[in-house]
Amino acid sequence: MAIVVHKCALGKIYSGSFTKLYALGSITHGTGLGSPLNSSSVLDNISFGQATDPLIESKITSTITDDLAIPAGTYLEGPIAYFKIKVGSGVSGSFLAYYDDNIPFSTDE
């Protein structure tokens, strides 16, 4: 098993055998002093579980369909079989995805 890192794009859907996600966040400016503040990266949807080949036979253990904000600089541990990065007004943080290259990686990029 080799773990590979992929920089993910906003609004995209990813399927595969992800071991963890790293929230990159984005730099925003606070009010008043104008100093940069780290933001969060937001997932629109995520499914935890063991990915298999083929991906449609993956064993999903739980799914979160509400927005899930991960503070910049924080890891979200898997196993993760599916996730979608939220895009929209005020949302701009992306992720680095760590995945097992023995299972096919799929995205709508």
LODOVEX-138545 format. One line per field, with one value per residue: residue in one letter; x, y, z of N, C-alpha, C in turn. Coordinates in pm, whole numbers, plus 50000, padded with zeros to 5 digits. Atoms other than C-alpha are relative to their C-alpha. Last residue first. Layout:
BEGIN
residuo <- [A | ...]
n_x <- [X | ...]
n_y <- [Y | ...]
n_z <- [Z | ...]
ca_x <- [X | ...]
ca_y <- [Y | ...]
ca_z <- [Z | ...]
c_x <- [X | ...]
c_y <- [Y | ...]
c_z <- [Z | ...]
end
This chain:
BEGIN
residuo <- [E | D | T | S | F | P | I | N | D | D | Y | Y | A | L | F | S | G | S | V | G | S | G | V | K | I | K | F | Y | A | I | P | G | E | L | Y | T | G | A | P | I | A | L | D | D | T | I | T | S | T | I | K | S | E | I | L | P | D | T | A | Q | G | F | S | I | N | D | L | V | S | S | S | N | L | P | S | G | L | G | T | G | H | T | I | S | G | L | A | Y | L | K | T | F | S | G | S | Y | I | K | G | L | A | C | K | H | V | V | I | A | M]
n_x <- [49916 | 50070 | 50042 | 50099 | 50034 | 50017 | 50143 | 50042 | 50005 | 49933 | 50074 | 49904 | 50056 | 49908 | 49941 | 49990 | 49892 | 49889 | 49935 | 49927 | 49968 | 50109 | 49963 | 50101 | 49956 | 50021 | 50022 | 50062 | 50025 | 50100 | 50007 | 50091 | 49955 | 50120 | 50026 | 50050 | 49888 | 49876 | 49909 | 49876 | 49887 | 49904 | 49868 | 49998 | 50049 | 50039 | 50001 | 50079 | 50041 | 50019 | 50073 | 49937 | 50016 | 50144 | 50041 | 50046 | 49994 | 49961 | 50019 | 49896 | 50007 | 49889 | 50035 | 49888 | 50047 | 50144 | 50050 | 50133 | 50040 | 50024 | 50140 | 50022 | 50049 | 50050 | 49900 | 49963 | 49855 | 49928 | 50045 | 50096 | 49961 | 50100 | 49966 | 49963 | 50061 | 49910 | 50068 | 49936 | 50006 | 50027 | 49962 | 49930 | 49961 | 49878 | 50026 | 49889 | 50035 | 49981 | 50120 | 50130 | 50060 | 50138 | 50065 | 50062 | 50069 | 49974 | 50087 | 49930 | 50085]
n_y <- [49887 | 49937 | 49862 | 49946 | 49867 | 49894 | 49989 | 50134 | 50013 | 50127 | 50119 | 50110 | 50133 | 50100 | 50109 | 50131 | 50086 | 50006 | 50131 | 50006 | 49870 | 49903 | 49876 | 49895 | 49875 | 49888 | 49867 | 49903 | 50059 | 49921 | 50008 | 50092 | 50138 | 50080 | 50124 | 50115 | 50061 | 50006 | 49886 | 50050 | 49907 | 50036 | 49939 | 49858 | 49922 | 49868 | 49889 | 49883 | 50016 | 49870 | 50021 | 49951 | 50103 | 50012 | 49905 | 49869 | 49997 | 50124 | 50002 | 50065 | 50144 | 50075 | 50137 | 50093 | 50137 | 49999 | 50112 | 50054 | 50065 | 50144 | 50039 | 50128 | 50105 | 50124 | 50107 | 50045 | 49993 | 49917 | 49861 | 49970 | 49887 | 49893 | 49881 | 49889 | 49873 | 49891 | 49875 | 49889 | 49874 | 49878 | 50026 | 49888 | 50048 | 50080 | 50136 | 50096 | 50122 | 50130 | 50042 | 49962 | 49876 | 50006 | 49874 | 49929 | 49878 | 49892 | 49887 | 49872 | 49883]
n_z <- [50046 | 50111 | 49974 | 50092 | 49955 | 50101 | 50031 | 50041 | 50147 | 50032 | 50041 | 49996 | 49973 | 50054 | 49923 | 50064 | 49954 | 50095 | 49983 | 49873 | 49942 | 49991 | 50069 | 50019 | 49941 | 50091 | 49944 | 50089 | 50132 | 50070 | 50146 | 50064 | 50020 | 49976 | 50074 | 49924 | 49929 | 50078 | 49987 | 49942 | 50009 | 49898 | 50014 | 49962 | 50113 | 49950 | 50095 | 49962 | 49860 | 49934 | 49876 | 49876 | 49897 | 49969 | 49896 | 50045 | 50146 | 50067 | 50145 | 50080 | 50021 | 49940 | 49960 | 49981 | 49981 | 50026 | 50078 | 49972 | 50123 | 50006 | 50006 | 50067 | 49911 | 50060 | 49996 | 50135 | 50018 | 49903 | 49995 | 49894 | 49917 | 50007 | 49924 | 50087 | 49965 | 50034 | 50036 | 49932 | 50072 | 49925 | 49861 | 49939 | 49868 | 49995 | 49951 | 50002 | 49927 | 50065 | 50071 | 49944 | 50050 | 50049 | 49963 | 50112 | 49961 | 50094 | 49974 | 50005 | 50000]
ca_x <- [48736 | 48446 | 48673 | 48767 | 49070 | 49098 | 49210 | 49577 | 49674 | 49576 | 49476 | 49584 | 49363 | 49493 | 49198 | 49039 | 48916 | 48710 | 48362 | 48227 | 47968 | 47978 | 48180 | 48163 | 48411 | 48247 | 48356 | 48359 | 48529 | 48693 | 48889 | 48946 | 49110 | 49023 | 49348 | 49367 | 49577 | 49273 | 48971 | 48737 | 48381 | 48126 | 47817 | 47534 | 47525 | 47739 | 47757 | 47844 | 47979 | 48005 | 48144 | 48251 | 48088 | 48032 | 48407 | 48500 | 48751 | 48684 | 48660 | 48630 | 48411 | 48329 | 48101 | 48132 | 47904 | 47931 | 48278 | 48408 | 48766 | 48808 | 48959 | 49298 | 49299 | 49495 | 49518 | 49288 | 49285 | 48914 | 48754 | 48943 | 49111 | 49084 | 49351 | 49219 | 49165 | 49414 | 49224 | 49417 | 49211 | 49283 | 49319 | 49126 | 49033 | 48844 | 48569 | 48600 | 48334 | 48442 | 48303 | 48644 | 48945 | 49153 | 49530 | 49628 | 49865 | 49961 | 49985 | 50139 | 50000]
ca_y <- [51706 | 51459 | 51243 | 50875 | 50703 | 50330 | 50132 | 50025 | 50397 | 50435 | 50798 | 51116 | 51409 | 51766 | 51994 | 52321 | 52637 | 52890 | 52921 | 53276 | 53244 | 52897 | 52580 | 52280 | 51995 | 51660 | 51338 | 50961 | 50649 | 50792 | 50570 | 50812 | 51087 | 51456 | 51651 | 52015 | 52301 | 52507 | 52427 | 52159 | 52276 | 51998 | 52107 | 51859 | 51531 | 51323 | 50955 | 50649 | 50293 | 50269 | 49936 | 50000 | 49782 | 50075 | 50148 | 49836 | 49783 | 49855 | 50158 | 50098 | 50344 | 50708 | 50904 | 51283 | 51561 | 51938 | 51951 | 52289 | 52414 | 52653 | 52998 | 53121 | 53490 | 53767 | 54098 | 54377 | 54540 | 54617 | 54331 | 54012 | 53942 | 53603 | 53346 | 53011 | 52670 | 52395 | 52121 | 51790 | 51482 | 51129 | 50764 | 50804 | 50487 | 50622 | 50862 | 51240 | 51499 | 51848 | 52182 | 52323 | 52135 | 51873 | 51860 | 51490 | 51300 | 50936 | 50654 | 50337 | 50000]
ca_z <- [48816 | 48881 | 49089 | 49121 | 49273 | 49215 | 49523 | 49551 | 49548 | 49914 | 49967 | 50146 | 50046 | 50075 | 50129 | 50010 | 50181 | 49986 | 50134 | 50184 | 49907 | 49760 | 49726 | 49955 | 49907 | 49841 | 50009 | 49956 | 50096 | 50409 | 50649 | 50791 | 51001 | 50958 | 50992 | 51107 | 50969 | 50873 | 51092 | 50950 | 50884 | 50822 | 50632 | 50681 | 50486 | 50723 | 50633 | 50840 | 50805 | 50425 | 50294 | 49935 | 49663 | 49423 | 49443 | 49243 | 49401 | 49765 | 49991 | 50363 | 50553 | 50621 | 50388 | 50356 | 50227 | 50184 | 50337 | 50452 | 50486 | 50775 | 50807 | 50917 | 51004 | 50831 | 51019 | 50903 | 51248 | 51253 | 51067 | 50998 | 50667 | 50507 | 50429 | 50321 | 50477 | 50395 | 50576 | 50570 | 50483 | 50602 | 50497 | 50172 | 49981 | 49682 | 49580 | 49535 | 49444 | 49340 | 49456 | 49549 | 49414 | 49594 | 49630 | 49608 | 49840 | 49779 | 50034 | 49896 | 50000]
c_x <- [50008 | 50076 | 49923 | 49963 | 49905 | 49952 | 49984 | 49853 | 49970 | 49988 | 50091 | 49924 | 50111 | 49941 | 50114 | 50068 | 49998 | 50113 | 50113 | 50070 | 50068 | 50048 | 49880 | 50060 | 49899 | 50038 | 49981 | 49994 | 49949 | 49985 | 49880 | 49994 | 49889 | 50039 | 49864 | 49980 | 49964 | 50112 | 50129 | 50097 | 50119 | 50123 | 50088 | 50141 | 49988 | 49959 | 49955 | 50016 | 49920 | 49949 | 49992 | 49908 | 50065 | 49973 | 49854 | 49944 | 49909 | 50011 | 50050 | 49963 | 50113 | 49979 | 50126 | 49946 | 50123 | 49938 | 49849 | 49966 | 49870 | 49982 | 49990 | 49852 | 49985 | 49960 | 49944 | 50106 | 50045 | 50147 | 50081 | 49959 | 49890 | 50047 | 49891 | 50034 | 50035 | 49945 | 50101 | 49935 | 50069 | 49993 | 49976 | 50029 | 50087 | 50027 | 50131 | 49956 | 50114 | 49963 | 50009 | 49886 | 49864 | 49948 | 49863 | 49938 | 49949 | 49919 | 50045 | 49900 | 50089]
c_y <- [50000 | 50122 | 50051 | 50143 | 50060 | 50131 | 50111 | 49995 | 49857 | 49979 | 49882 | 49873 | 49897 | 49866 | 49934 | 49900 | 49863 | 49909 | 49990 | 49869 | 49982 | 50128 | 50093 | 50119 | 50109 | 50127 | 50102 | 50136 | 50103 | 49943 | 50077 | 49869 | 49914 | 49858 | 49943 | 49880 | 49876 | 49943 | 49979 | 50117 | 49943 | 50088 | 49962 | 50054 | 50148 | 50083 | 50127 | 50110 | 50119 | 49976 | 50132 | 49979 | 50040 | 49895 | 49985 | 50085 | 49889 | 50024 | 49867 | 50001 | 49951 | 49852 | 49931 | 49865 | 49912 | 49865 | 50009 | 49886 | 49927 | 49956 | 49848 | 49966 | 49871 | 49898 | 49872 | 49893 | 49956 | 50011 | 50075 | 50147 | 50031 | 50113 | 50103 | 50118 | 50105 | 50135 | 50111 | 50130 | 50106 | 50118 | 50122 | 49969 | 50107 | 49956 | 49924 | 49867 | 49900 | 49885 | 49864 | 49948 | 50024 | 50137 | 50003 | 50130 | 50071 | 50121 | 50117 | 50112 | 50124]
c_z <- [49849 | 49948 | 49880 | 50040 | 49896 | 50063 | 49897 | 49961 | 49952 | 49850 | 49967 | 49967 | 49992 | 50040 | 49925 | 50094 | 49935 | 50042 | 49899 | 50027 | 50137 | 50064 | 50010 | 49926 | 49965 | 50073 | 49888 | 50070 | 49899 | 49859 | 49942 | 50072 | 49940 | 49964 | 50039 | 49907 | 50079 | 50085 | 49918 | 50009 | 50076 | 49982 | 50118 | 49977 | 50032 | 49879 | 50071 | 49896 | 50050 | 50142 | 50077 | 50119 | 50133 | 50107 | 50040 | 50115 | 49949 | 49851 | 49946 | 49853 | 49912 | 49972 | 50051 | 50045 | 50019 | 50035 | 49992 | 49905 | 50030 | 49856 | 50003 | 50005 | 49920 | 50108 | 49941 | 49999 | 49862 | 49968 | 50103 | 49995 | 50099 | 50090 | 49977 | 50088 | 49896 | 50042 | 49975 | 49951 | 50084 | 49904 | 50088 | 50147 | 50066 | 50142 | 49997 | 50061 | 49984 | 50092 | 49934 | 49914 | 50063 | 49962 | 49932 | 50052 | 49874 | 50046 | 49912 | 50023 | 50000]
end
